[in-house]
Amino acid sequence: MSLRAESLRYPLPFFELETIKTNKTMKLTEQKLREIIQEEIKSLNEKASRMEGPYQAEGIIGEVMLAFKKQIEGIKYDGDQKSTSKLINKEWAKFSSTAHKIILAEVKKSVKSMDDVLFVSAMLKGMGWVPDTINGLNRPESDTLSISSGQLIINVGFKDNVDASKYAKKLGGSIEQPRSFQSVDIYGTLDKTIGDNNIQIIDSEMLRIDNI
């Protein structure tokens, strides 16, 4: 059966309904099957997907990427790496305020109290989203585009009376002096004078854009 939207206007095939009636171990109803088909159609319509393993960001940056993937899932690779990358970067720029909200919400989940936090800043712009040229994922004949976010950085600085190291594991980062280059303040104001009483979170993401 074709998993296209128009197929849902017609009754399910007889063999599927018969399976429901005869197999006592299956609790699926016709409605449940329709829901499964609709999910499959939605999946087929999604052009953007997150790559697995070392290509996928984790923790706070992973949450940002999960939300961004949903925003660009309708973008199709048109065979031109430059034009598709331009579209992704345009959406990324519009997504920045949402990304900041996600980051702040995740930081709040991880720390005991925001009274301990001096600032939260993020460097999400970097070089922008660019086609992969390092891992050999893009080939001239390929009908997909693998595109990298480059290095993304979040700084969570803590007040003098708070030991930042106790939050390193919860935040998924390490103790480092904050980087201010291209950094945008999300909470408070980045202060380099705090030295290493700062948790720095660094990660990157690779997305795959399909042309179908």
VENWONOR-V168194 format. One line per field, one symbol per residue. psi: psi as a letter, one per 20 degrees, with the letter a starting at -180 (. if undefined). burial: I if it has 24 or more other C-alpha atoms within 12 Angstrom, else O. A space follows every 10 residues. Layout:
psi->???
burial->???
This chain:
psi->ppmqhhiiiq qqqghghhgg hhoiipjqrh gghgggghhg ggghiohpqp qrciipqrcg hhhghghhgh hjiippojio hghhhggghg hgghighggh ggggghghhh qgpihipgqp qqnigcjrpq qpjgikipqh iqjqpppqia pppppoqqrh jpohhiiggh ikaroqqqpi pkqpphpbpp oiiicjlppp pprrqpqppr j.
burial->OOOOOOOOOO OOOOOOOOOO OOOOOOOOOO OOOIOOOOOO OOOOIIIIII IOOOIIIIII IIIIIIIIII IIIIIIIOOO IOOIIOIIIO IIOOIIOOII IIIIOIIIOI IOOOOIIIII IIIIIOOIII IIOOOOOIOO OOOIIIIIII IIIIIIIIIO OOOIOOIIOO IIIIIIIIII OOIIIIIOII IOOIOIIIII IIIIIIIIII IO
